[in-house]
Amino acid sequence: MGIKIINNEIRKKSDSISIRVDQRNFNFLEEVKQNTGKNNSTIINEMLSEYVNWKEIAKNSEFISLPKSLLIRTLEFLPDKKILDIAHDHVDSGEGDDIMYTALKEHTAEEMANLLQNWAKSNNINSKINISKNEYILTFYLKMEEKWTLLLSEVFRYAFEKYFNKITTTKNSKNNFILNIKM
């Protein structure tokens, strides 16, 4: 890999590879290509970059895997106040510090909002992001129960306030939450 100068900008030259894709993925790639006007190489590179960014953050975290149904059923027995306390304790415990340290070191709050959207996408959670001059509004459609939504929304809200010093509010309903981040 070398350096290439284009329009007075220094860019890293990229390496080339050939890949084979199944028909389903090819059809998806063609659809993205038609909707965005980007070429296949750009689309694949952007998707791979999103995947690598998420994996770099996630590899340093200490996650376990539980069926969502077990966690949801457990949360249903707790009062809302206890769930909020659990969310604050989780953030304050430092369990997410490795992820947040990486995020703070390498990303702005705005970039973290985009990473959250990528996280949602990689976990099959529908989301959308609306950006205005001084706020990001992320909406997550969880298809989960109210207590799970409350826990996740409070973890995100509290973490953005603690680590990024951003005023953050949430609005919850049974199956979704809106994270409003003032920039």
C-alpha positions as CSV (number, residue, x, y, z in Angstrom):
1,M,0.0,0.0,0.0
2,G,1.5,3.4,-1.0
3,I,0.5,7.0,-1.0
4,K,-1.3,8.7,-3.8
5,I,-1.8,12.5,-4.2
6,I,-5.2,13.5,-5.8
7,N,-6.2,17.2,-6.0
8,N,-3.5,18.2,-3.4
9,E,-4.9,15.6,-0.9
10,I,-2.8,12.7,0.3
11,R,-4.7,9.5,0.1
12,K,-3.7,5.9,0.9
13,K,-3.7,3.7,-2.0
14,S,-6.0,0.7,-1.5
15,D,-5.3,-2.9,-2.1
16,S,-7.5,-4.9,-4.5
17,I,-9.2,-8.2,-3.8
18,S,-11.8,-10.2,-5.7
19,I,-14.8,-11.6,-3.9
20,R,-17.7,-13.9,-4.8
21,V,-21.1,-13.1,-3.4
22,D,-24.2,-15.1,-3.3
23,Q,-27.2,-14.0,-5.4
24,R,-29.1,-12.5,-2.3
25,N,-26.1,-10.3,-1.4
26,F,-25.5,-9.4,-5.0
27,N,-29.2,-8.3,-5.4
28,F,-28.9,-6.2,-2.2
29,L,-25.7,-4.6,-3.5
30,E,-27.4,-3.7,-6.8
31,E,-30.3,-2.2,-4.9
32,V,-27.9,0.0,-2.7
33,K,-26.0,0.9,-5.9
34,Q,-29.2,2.1,-7.6
35,N,-30.4,4.0,-4.5
36,T,-27.1,5.8,-3.8
37,G,-25.4,6.1,-7.1
38,K,-22.2,4.7,-5.6
39,N,-20.1,2.0,-7.3
40,N,-19.8,-1.5,-5.9
41,S,-16.3,-1.0,-4.5
42,T,-17.3,2.1,-2.5
43,I,-20.4,0.4,-1.1
44,I,-18.5,-2.7,-0.1
45,N,-15.7,-0.6,1.4
46,E,-18.2,1.4,3.5
47,M,-20.0,-1.7,4.7
48,L,-16.7,-3.3,5.6
49,S,-15.5,-0.2,7.4
50,E,-18.7,0.0,9.5
51,Y,-18.2,-3.7,10.4
52,V,-14.5,-3.2,11.3
53,N,-15.3,-0.1,13.4
54,W,-17.9,-2.0,15.4
55,K,-15.7,-5.1,15.9
56,E,-12.8,-2.9,17.1
57,I,-14.9,-1.4,19.8
58,A,-16.8,-4.6,20.7
59,K,-13.7,-6.8,21.0
60,N,-12.5,-5.0,24.1
61,S,-15.8,-5.3,25.9
62,E,-16.9,-8.1,28.3
63,F,-20.2,-9.4,26.9
64,I,-22.0,-12.6,27.6
65,S,-24.9,-14.0,25.6
66,L,-28.3,-14.6,27.1
67,P,-31.6,-15.2,25.4
68,K,-33.4,-11.9,25.3
69,S,-36.6,-13.5,26.5
70,L,-34.8,-14.5,29.8
71,L,-33.7,-11.0,30.4
72,I,-37.0,-9.5,29.5
73,R,-38.9,-11.8,31.8
74,T,-36.5,-11.0,34.6
75,L,-36.9,-7.2,34.1
76,E,-40.7,-7.5,34.2
77,F,-40.5,-8.3,37.9
78,L,-38.5,-5.1,38.8
79,P,-40.0,-1.6,39.5
80,D,-39.0,1.2,37.1
81,K,-36.9,2.9,39.8
82,K,-34.8,-0.3,40.2
83,I,-34.3,-0.5,36.5
84,L,-33.0,3.1,36.4
85,D,-30.7,2.3,39.3
86,I,-29.3,-0.7,37.4
87,A,-28.7,1.4,34.3
88,H,-26.8,4.0,36.4
89,D,-24.9,1.4,38.3
90,H,-23.9,-0.2,35.0
91,V,-22.5,3.0,33.6
92,D,-20.9,4.1,36.9
93,S,-19.3,0.7,37.5
94,G,-17.0,1.2,34.6
95,E,-18.1,-1.9,32.8
96,G,-18.5,0.1,29.6
97,D,-15.4,2.2,30.2
98,D,-13.3,0.4,27.6
99,I,-15.8,1.0,24.9
100,M,-16.4,4.6,26.0
101,Y,-12.7,5.2,26.4
102,T,-12.2,4.1,22.8
103,A,-15.1,6.1,21.7
104,L,-13.9,9.3,23.5
105,K,-10.3,8.8,22.2
106,E,-11.3,8.2,18.6
107,H,-14.8,9.7,18.2
108,T,-16.9,12.8,18.8
109,A,-20.4,12.5,20.3
110,E,-21.7,12.9,16.7
111,E,-19.7,10.0,15.5
112,M,-20.8,7.9,18.5
113,A,-24.4,8.6,17.5
114,N,-23.6,7.1,14.1
115,L,-21.8,4.2,15.8
116,L,-25.0,3.6,17.9
117,Q,-27.0,3.4,14.7
118,N,-24.5,0.9,13.3
119,W,-24.7,-1.1,16.5
120,A,-28.5,-1.1,16.1
121,K,-28.2,-2.3,12.5
122,S,-25.8,-5.1,13.4
123,N,-28.2,-6.3,16.1
124,N,-31.2,-6.2,13.7
125,I,-32.7,-3.3,15.5
126,N,-34.5,-0.8,13.2
127,S,-33.4,2.7,13.8
128,K,-33.3,6.1,12.2
129,I,-31.3,9.2,12.8
130,N,-32.4,12.8,12.3
131,I,-29.7,15.5,12.4
132,S,-30.3,19.2,12.9
133,K,-27.9,22.0,13.6
134,N,-27.7,21.4,17.4
135,E,-29.1,18.0,18.0
136,Y,-29.2,14.3,17.0
137,I,-32.4,12.4,17.4
138,L,-31.9,8.6,17.3
139,T,-35.0,6.5,17.3
140,F,-34.7,2.8,18.1
141,Y,-37.5,0.4,17.3
142,L,-36.8,-2.5,19.6
143,K,-39.7,-4.9,19.4
144,M,-39.2,-5.5,23.1
145,E,-41.1,-5.0,26.3
146,E,-41.3,-1.7,28.2
147,K,-38.8,-2.6,30.9
148,W,-36.1,-3.6,28.4
149,T,-36.7,-0.4,26.5
150,L,-36.5,1.6,29.8
151,L,-33.2,-0.1,30.7
152,L,-31.5,0.4,27.3
153,S,-32.7,4.0,26.9
154,E,-31.4,5.0,30.3
155,V,-28.0,3.3,29.8
156,F,-27.6,5.3,26.6
157,R,-28.9,8.6,28.0
158,Y,-26.8,8.4,31.2
159,A,-23.6,7.4,29.3
160,F,-23.9,10.2,26.8
161,E,-24.3,12.7,29.7
162,K,-21.5,11.2,31.7
163,Y,-18.9,10.6,29.0
164,F,-19.7,13.3,26.5
165,N,-21.2,15.9,28.8
166,K,-24.1,16.2,26.4
167,I,-27.7,17.0,27.6
168,T,-29.6,13.9,26.6
169,T,-33.3,13.1,27.0
170,T,-35.3,10.0,26.2
171,K,-38.8,9.4,25.3
172,N,-40.0,5.8,25.6
173,S,-43.0,3.8,24.5
174,K,-43.5,0.1,24.7
175,N,-41.4,-0.9,21.7
176,N,-39.2,2.0,21.0
177,F,-37.2,4.9,22.4
178,I,-36.0,8.2,21.2
179,L,-32.6,9.4,22.3
180,N,-32.3,13.2,21.8
181,I,-28.7,14.4,22.1
182,K,-28.0,18.1,22.3
183,M,-24.8,19.0,20.4
